[in-house]
Amino acid sequence: MSPKRATIAERREKLILKAASQRALLAQDIAPLGKPLTIAYRGFQLVRYVRQHPILMLGVTTAISVIRPSRVLKWLKTGFSALNLARSVSDILIRK
């Protein structure tokens, strides 16, 4: 093997070891975020499901409004505010 190839192979091995070390440190650093990210992911799944089945959401809202209209208005206000907040945050994140 030529000296140049030996140097390249040695550098490659060092880089592989460094990358493995960085992966281990990164995994250790983000481990505490696992549970919150799982909850957020489930929330996104729920939003996606509701978007795909708007009739179901309309039916639930109608049923609840028949039972207690004043509570539904509070929930709708809160939900609308949350939706606007989520859209604003997603717009900001997409721009970056």
N, C-alpha and C positions, 0 to 999 in steps of 0.2 A: 504494500500500500504506500502511496506517495505521501510525503510529509504534509502536503496541502490537504489531502483527503483525511489523513489522521487528525489534523487540527479541526477540520470541519466535523468529523465524527465525534470528537471530544466535546466540541462546543454544543453539538446537537444533544449529546447525553446530559450536559449541564443544564441546557434549556428545558429538557424533558423533566429533569428532577426539580427545577425551579417551578415549572408549571404545575407539577403535582403538589408541591408545597403550597403554592398560591391557591390551588383548588381546595386543599384541606383547610387552609385559613379562612377562605371565603365561606365554605360550608359551615365552619364553626361560628363565624360572625353572623350568618343569616339564620341559623337554627332557631333563635328566639322568635323570628318573624313567621315561622311555619304556621302556627295556629291562627294568628290574625289574617294571614294571607288566605288560609283555607276558608275562614268565615267570609272574607271579601269575595272569594271566588264563588262561594255558594250564593251570595247575594247577587252577583252578576248572573249566575245561572237562573235564579228566580226572575230577575228582570227580563232576561232573554225569553223565558217561558211565558211570562205575561205578555210580552210583545207578540209572541207567536200565537197566543190564544186570547185575543182581546174580548171575545164574546164571553168567555168564562169570567173574566174580571168584571164585565158589565153585569152579568148575572149575579155575582157575589155582591157587587155594590147595590144593585137593585134590591136584593133580598135584605140586606142590612138596612137600607134606607126605609124599607117598609116597617122594620122593627123599631129603629130609633133614628129618625131623620137628623136630630141635632148632633148626635155623635158622628154621623156620617159626614156632616159638613165640616166638623173639626178634622176628621181624618183626611178628607179631600184637600182641605187647606194645607195640612201638614204634608201630605203626599205631593201636592203640586209644588210646594216650596222645596221639598227634597228633590223632586225631578228637575226643577230649575237649577238647583245647586249642583246636581250631578252633571247636567249639561254644561254648566259654566266650567266646572272642574275639568271635564273631558275636553272641552274646547281649549282650555289653557294647556293641558298636557299634550294635546295633539299639535299645537303650535310649536312647542319646544321640541 
